[in-house]
């Protein structure tokens, strides 16, 4: 049994199929009961998907697979682009994304992720750059945006194990931009520690604009030590907020706008764990994601309503080849 909050989970393997399961299976994930189910294509420009070919062999999906940058651009703008491109079309011209559309309509907008704030998915909803690896330029784009909330990992002063550094590592934001953010030279209020994130959930007077960077380098939990071959929750978790807390805090800021809001919440480290073949961490990250969906549903039912709020739960692409 692996402890996750107040719920115990038993990890089992179906001997007939090899599928990895976690128990209890009831109640099922909250989104399994959603009434509407639709499909979308997220593959890059020139790509496609032939289900018959995909099920005939492993090789098919390795040809021009979808990456998070192209997928995020497709989901946030409706425009297909090349793998690796953020918020631009095939000519590298900017395309309007959902946060920009929301702001143009007078609504508040934000993005939240368990991976760096300037990484591909969150970036695809805010920034415009031909390369997803232009982290400094993307971070600058985000700071120059009109978003009310940006939250994600990528703190230069902390390691993947939530340990403070003596010398910062600027992988996802430049020294200049971080210094401006930390010194109050931007319109954003920077929050970093647990107490600040918890206060963001409950305060009745949240800051107008929040840039939240928990005290970890690349992911909230997945990149902490001991990921290879360990069971879920076998290695103590980093002492940082979970995705549900980040989502609740973001909503508490955004719902101050009487005209409405748009929020993208990403459980991005599910992807990282799958790429690394870390089965235990995939389970951890999926449970964290499910908890965030439950938190959002609870917010709709207590602070809003299903008549005025739409919740979409989706994935941009698959990385674990769990159906292969």
C-alpha positions in Angstrom: 0.0 0.0 0.0 1.3 3.4 -0.9 0.0 6.4 1.1 -1.2 9.4 -0.9 -2.9 12.0 1.3 -5.7 10.2 3.1 -6.1 7.5 0.5 -4.2 4.2 0.2 -3.5 2.8 -3.2 -2.6 -0.8 -4.1 -0.6 -1.1 -7.3 -1.3 -4.3 -9.2 -0.6 -5.7 -12.7 -3.3 -7.5 -14.7 -1.6 -10.8 -15.7 -3.7 -11.1 -18.8 -2.8 -7.8 -20.3 0.2 -6.5 -18.4 -1.8 -3.3 -17.6 -0.7 -1.4 -14.5 -3.6 -0.6 -12.2 -4.1 1.3 -9.0 -6.8 0.6 -6.5 -9.4 1.5 -5.3 -11.1 1.8 -8.7 -14.2 3.4 -7.1 -15.1 6.1 -7.3 -13.5 6.5 -10.7 -11.8 9.6 -11.9 -14.2 12.5 -11.8 -13.8 13.2 -15.5 -15.0 9.7 -16.5 -18.5 10.9 -15.7 -18.4 14.0 -17.8 -21.3 14.0 -20.2 -19.7 15.2 -23.4 -16.8 13.5 -25.2 -15.3 14.8 -28.4 -12.2 14.2 -30.4 -9.5 16.5 -31.8 -6.3 16.2 -33.7 -3.1 17.6 -32.2 -0.5 16.3 -34.6 1.8 18.7 -36.3 1.4 20.2 -39.8 1.9 17.4 -42.3 1.2 14.8 -39.8 -1.8 12.5 -39.4 -3.1 9.5 -37.6 -4.2 6.2 -39.1 -5.6 4.0 -36.4 -5.3 0.8 -38.4 -1.6 1.4 -39.2 -0.9 2.4 -35.6 -2.3 -0.9 -34.2 -0.5 -3.0 -36.8 3.0 -2.3 -35.4 5.1 -0.1 -33.1 6.9 1.6 -35.9 4.1 3.7 -37.3 3.8 6.2 -34.4 7.6 6.8 -34.4 7.3 8.5 -37.8 6.8 12.2 -37.2 5.4 11.9 -33.6 3.6 14.9 -32.1 5.6 17.1 -29.7 4.1 19.3 -27.0 4.9 22.6 -28.8 3.0 21.7 -31.9 0.2 20.1 -29.8 -0.1 23.1 -27.5 -0.2 25.5 -30.5 -2.9 23.4 -32.1 -5.0 23.3 -28.9 -4.5 27.0 -28.0 -4.9 28.5 -31.4 -6.5 26.0 -33.8 -3.5 26.4 -36.1 -1.2 23.4 -36.9 2.5 24.1 -37.0 5.9 22.3 -37.0 7.1 20.3 -34.1 9.1 22.5 -31.8 7.2 25.8 -32.7 5.4 27.8 -30.1 2.4 30.0 -31.0 3.5 30.5 -34.6 2.3 29.2 -38.0 4.5 27.6 -40.7 5.7 31.0 -41.7 6.7 31.8 -38.1 4.0 34.4 -37.9 2.3 34.8 -34.5 -1.1 33.2 -34.1 -3.7 34.3 -31.5 -3.9 31.9 -28.6 -6.7 31.3 -26.0 -5.2 33.5 -23.3 -4.9 36.4 -25.7 -8.5 35.8 -26.9 -9.7 35.8 -23.3 -7.9 39.0 -22.5 -9.3 40.7 -25.7 -12.7 39.7 -24.4 -12.0 41.4 -21.1 -11.5 38.2 -19.2 -8.7 37.2 -16.8 -6.3 34.4 -18.0 -3.7 32.2 -16.5 -1.5 29.1 -16.9 -0.4 26.5 -14.3 2.0 23.6 -14.7 4.0 21.0 -12.8 6.9 21.5 -15.1 8.8 24.8 -15.9 6.5 27.7 -16.6 8.3 28.4 -19.8 8.2 24.8 -21.1 6.3 23.9 -24.2 2.7 23.5 -23.1 2.3 26.6 -20.9 4.4 28.5 -23.4 2.0 27.4 -26.2 -0.8 29.2 -24.5 1.0 32.5 -24.0 4.2 33.0 -26.1 5.3 33.1 -29.7 8.6 31.6 -30.8 9.8 29.3 -33.6 11.7 27.3 -31.0 10.3 25.8 -27.8 13.9 25.8 -26.4 14.1 29.6 -26.4 13.3 29.6 -22.7 14.7 33.1 -22.0 12.7 34.7 -24.9 9.6 32.7 -23.9 9.9 33.8 -20.3 10.2 37.4 -21.5 7.1 36.9 -23.6 5.2 35.7 -20.6 6.4 38.5 -18.4 5.3 41.0 -21.1 1.9 39.3 -21.5 -1.4 40.4 -19.9 -1.9 37.2 -18.0 -3.1 37.5 -14.4 -1.5 34.1 -13.3 1.6 32.2 -14.4 2.6 29.3 -12.1 5.1 26.5 -12.8 8.4 25.0 -11.7 11.7 26.4 -12.9 13.1 28.1 -9.8 16.7 29.0 -10.4 17.6 28.9 -6.6 16.5 25.3 -5.9 17.4 21.8 -7.0 15.0 19.1 -8.2 15.0 17.9 -4.6 13.7 21.1 -3.1 17.1 22.0 -1.7 18.3 25.6 -1.9 21.3 26.4 -4.1 24.2 28.7 -3.3 24.6 29.6 -6.9 21.4 30.0 -9.1 21.0 28.0 -12.3 19.1 30.0 -14.9 17.7 27.3 -17.2 14.2 28.6 -17.8 14.4 32.3 -17.2 17.3 34.8 -17.6 19.2 36.3 -14.7 17.9 39.7 -15.8 14.3 38.7 -15.9 14.4 36.8 -12.6 16.0 39.7 -10.9 13.3 42.1 -12.2 10.6 39.7 -11.1 12.1 39.1 -7.6 12.8 42.8 -7.0 9.3 43.9 -7.8 10.2 45.6 -11.0 7.4 43.9 -12.9 3.6 44.1 -12.4 3.6 40.5 -11.0 3.8 39.5 -7.4 6.3 36.7 -7.1 5.4 33.9 -4.7 7.7 30.9 -4.0 7.1 29.2 -0.6 4.4 26.9 0.6 2.8 29.4 2.9 2.4 31.9 0.1 0.7 29.3 -2.1 -1.6 28.2 0.6 -2.5 31.8 1.4 -3.2 32.4 -2.3 -6.0 29.7 -2.0 -7.7 31.3 1.0 -7.1 35.0 0.8 -10.1 37.3 0.1 -7.8 39.9 -1.4 -5.3 38.1 -3.8 -2.7 40.1 -5.7 -3.9 41.3 -9.1 -1.2 39.4 -10.9 0.7 36.4 -9.6 3.9 34.7 -10.9 4.3 31.6 -8.8 7.5 29.5 -8.9 7.6 26.7 -6.3 11.0 26.0 -4.8 12.1 23.3 -7.3 14.2 23.3 -10.4 12.3 21.4 -13.1 9.3 19.5 -11.8 7.3 19.6 -8.5 8.0 15.9 -7.8 9.0 13.7 -10.8 12.7 14.7 -11.1 13.4 14.2 -7.4 16.0 11.6 -6.5 15.2 7.8 -6.7 12.8 7.8 -9.7 14.2 4.7 -11.5 12.5 1.5 -10.5 10.9 2.8 -7.3 7.3 2.3 -6.3 4.8 5.3 -6.0 5.5 7.4 -2.9 8.3 5.1 -1.8 10.6 8.2 -1.9 9.3 11.1 0.3 7.7 13.8 -1.7 9.3 17.3 -2.1 7.8 19.8 0.3 6.1 21.9 -2.3 2.4 22.5 -3.2 0.5 19.9 -5.3 -1.2 20.7 -8.6 -4.6 21.0 -6.9 -3.3 23.7 -4.6 -1.8 25.6 -7.5 -5.0 25.4 -9.5 -7.1 26.5 -6.5 -4.8 29.5 -6.0 -4.9 30.4 -9.6 -8.7 30.3 -9.6 -8.8 32.5 -6.5 -6.9 35.2 -8.4 -8.7 34.8 -11.7 -12.3 34.8 -10.4 -11.8 38.3 -9.1 -12.6 39.4 -12.7 -16.4 39.8 -13.1 -16.2 39.2 -16.8 -14.9 35.6 -16.5 -11.7 33.7 -16.9 -9.6 31.2 -18.8 -7.2 28.9 -17.1 -5.0 26.1 -18.5 -3.7 23.6 -15.9 -1.1 21.1 -17.0 0.0 17.9 -15.3 3.1 18.1 -17.4 5.3 15.7 -15.4 3.1 12.7 -16.4 4.8 13.1 -19.8 8.3 13.4 -18.2 7.8 10.3 -16.1 6.6 8.3 -19.1 9.5 9.4 -21.2 11.8 8.2 -18.5 9.9 4.9 -18.1 9.3 5.7 -14.4 6.2 3.6 -13.8 5.9 4.6 -10.1 6.3 8.3 -11.0 3.7 8.0 -13.8 1.2 6.8 -11.1 2.2 9.6 -8.7 1.8 12.3 -11.4 -1.5 10.9 -12.6 -3.0 10.9 -9.1 -1.8 14.4 -8.7 -3.4 15.4 -12.0 -6.7 13.7 -11.0 -6.6 15.6 -7.7 -6.3 18.9 -9.6 -9.3 18.0 -11.8 -11.3 17.2 -8.7 -10.3 20.6 -7.2 -11.4 22.4 -10.3 -14.7 20.6 -10.4 -15.3 21.4 -6.8 -14.6 25.1 -7.6 -17.2 25.1 -10.3 -19.8 23.5 -8.1 -19.1 25.8 -5.1 -18.0 29.1 -6.6 -19.5 29.0 -10.1 -21.8 26.6 -11.9 -21.9 24.3 -14.9 -24.1 26.8 -16.7 -21.4 29.4 -16.9 -18.2 27.3 -16.7 -16.8 24.8 -19.1 -14.1 22.3 -18.0 -12.2 20.3 -20.6 -9.9 17.4 -19.6 -7.6 16.2 -22.4 -4.1 15.2 -23.4 -1.8 16.7 -26.0 -0.1 13.5 -27.0 0.8 10.1 -25.6 4.3 9.1 -24.4 4.1 5.9 -22.5 2.9 3.7 -25.4 0.6 2.0 -22.9 -1.6 0.6 -25.6 1.2 -0.8 -27.7 
